[in-house]
Amino acid sequence: MGHNITTIGFDADDTLWHNERFYQLTQERFADLLADHADPDHLAERLLAAERRNLGHYGYGIKAFTLSMIETAIEVTEQRVPASVIAELMAAGREMLRHPIELLPHAREAVEAVAGTHRVVLITKGDLLDQERKLAQSGLGELFDGVEIVSEKTPDTYRAIFARHGDGPDRALMVGNSMRSDVVPSIEAGSWGVHVPFGLVWEIERADPPTDAPRFREIADLGELPALVDEIG
């Protein structure tokens, strides 16, 4: 028996295109710059704590990450961090903002396949300008019926988006790599939540899979999405 899914939401970063690996590379550069002041593991813990602290102030994205790196550098050096290091961290952030977009396997084919039969919406969080830049460079923009760049992904966020762009959350499906942001809250909103694992996961995005939820599914990659959508109905 079909469930009459009419709307499909896609996450962007690390679902449709690479993202987290650039953060990891920059964090390695950060550790090198601060090597005289903190070992890499301790520095990573301090940076993660700063990122958690700052989410409510700066939100998500490269600019927030850069500010958290600068704050951490000031803390671990007891305010003695050289201005040259601050300048390097700012340059690293700008470099991330200029990095070309590289689509993940099957991304275009999957969106094209379901866009022929469903309303498709891009639902992403982060810095507005950077997310718009990435979408424009991805070449996928014309495939989406709507684009939503939000500050946080909560059940209420999904309820509102799927009501605005579709027939409500119960007839919607959300696809993404983050259990915490893409899968769990969409299921709590009443939608289907489809997890597409990605090798690198930001610690803040980790959550336990809702394995007992009837509307939870997991696929190996986006190449499996069209068949899953057909199966669910």
N, C-alpha and C positions, 0 to 999 in steps of 0.2 A: 504493500500500500504506500503510495507516494505521500510526501509531506508538503508538496507545492511550494518549494523554495523559489522565491522570486528575486531575491536580492543577495548578492555576494560581496562581502567586504574583504579587502586585501590590506594587510600591513605593508609597509614599504621597506624600511631598513632591515636587511638580513633576511627578508622574505622575497623581495623582488630584485634587490641589488645588494652588493657588498657594502658593509658599513663598519661593523665591530672591529674588523682587522686593522682599520686605520687608527682606531683608538688604541689598540694594543701596541702598534708600532710606535705611536707617539708616546705612550706610557713607558716604553723601553727607552726612548730618547730622554724622557723626563728622569728616569732612574739613573742614566749615565750622567746627566747634568748635576744631579744631587748625590752622586756616589760618595763624595767626601763627608756627607752629613747624615746619611741613613742608608741601611742596606735595602735592597730592592723589596723584600717582603714587608718590612716595616713601613717603607714608603708607600707601598700599595695599600696597606691597611689604612694609613693616614689619609691617603687620597680618597679611598672609598668612603671613609667617614665624612670627609668634607663634601663629597658629592651627595651623600644622603642628607646632610645638614642643609645643603644649598638648594635641594630640589624645589622647596617651597618658595625660594627667592628667585632663582634663575631658570627653573624648569629644566627641560632636557635639551641636549644638543651640544654642538662643538663649542659654542661660546660659553656655555655653562661649564663644560669640561675644562676649558682653558682657564677660566676664573678659579675653578677649584684647584687646578695645578698651581697657580700663582699663590693662592692662599696657603696651600700645603707647603710650598717652598719657603714662604715667610715663616711658617710655624716651625718646621724642622731645623731651620737655620737660626732660630730665635731672633728673627728680624734682621739677620745679617746677609741675606741672599744678595749677591751682586746684581746690579742693574742689568748687566750683560746677560745673566741667566733669565731674568724676567723678559728681556727682549727676545731671547731665543724661544721661550715658551709662547710668547705672542706670535712669533713667526711660525712656530709649529701649528698653532691654531689656524692661522691664515692659510697655511699649506693644506691643511685638512679641508678647509672650505673651498679650495680650488681643485680638489682631487676629482678626476673624471669618474663618471659612473660606469660600473661594470655590472651588467645584469647577471643574475644567477641562472643556472640551467633551467630551461623550460619556462622561464618567467613570461616572456611574450606569448608563447604558444598557449599557455594555460589561461592567461587573461583573455586572449582572442577567442579561445574555444568557448569559455562560459559567457563572454560578452555577447555572443550571438543569440543566446537564449535567456539571459538574465540581466537585470540591472546590476552594474558593477560599480563599487564605490571604493576609492582609496581612503583608508582611515589611518592616519599617522600622527605621531606626536613629535614635538621638537620645535626648533626655531623656524619661524614662518618663512623667512627669506631662504634659508638653506634647504628646507624641504621643497619649496617651490623650484629652486635651482635644480635639485636632484631630479624632480619629476620632469622638468623641461628637458634635461640632458638624457633622461632615460629613453625618450621616444615613445613612452607608453601613454602619455597624457590623453591623447585623442580616444583611447579605448575606454576611458572611465566616464560614467554618467554623472559622477559627482566626486569631489575631492574635499575631504574634511581633515584639517590640520588642527589638532586639539592639544590642550595643555596636559591632559591626563586621560587615560582610558579606564572608565569605570562602567558598571552596569548601566547607570543612568545615561552615560555618554552613548552607549550602544543603542539603548532604547530610543533616544532622541534621534540619532542618525538614521536608524532603520525605519523609524516612523516617517522621517522627512524624505527619505530617498526610496522608500519601499512600502511594504504592507505590514510593517511592524516587525519586532524581533523574532516572533515565533515562526516567521516565514523567511528568515534570513540566516546566512551562514558566514562566519568570519574565519579567515585564513591568516595564520601568522606563525612566526618562529618563537614568540615570547609566550610562555605559559602564563606568566603573571599579567601581561597586558592585553594579549590577543585572545587567549583561549578561555581562561577562568571567568573574567568579567562578562564576556559575551554569552557564555553558557548561563551565568547567573541572571543575565538580562532576558533569557528565554530563547536565545539563538542556538544554532549549532556552532561548535568551536573546533576548528581543524588545525592541529599542530603540525608544522613542517619544521623538523629539527634543523638547527644550524650549529656547526661545530663550536663556534665561539659564542659564549653567552655572558653578558654583563651580569655581575653578581646581583645587582639590584633587580634584574628581570627574572630571577629564578623563583619558581613556585612548584609545588607538588602537582603532578598531573591529576585531573579529576576523573580518575579511572572508573569510578562508580556512576558517573553522569551518563545517562542514555544518549545525550547529544554530543559526546566527546568522540572525536576521531583523530587518528594520526596517520600521516602518509610520509613516505620516505623522501619524496621531493614533489615539486609542483607538476611534474609529468603525470602523477597519479590523480590529480585533482579532477579533471573532467569526468573520469570514470566514477569517482566517488560521488560527484554531484548527480550524475545519472542514477546511481544506485539509491541515493537518499530520496531523490524525486523532487 
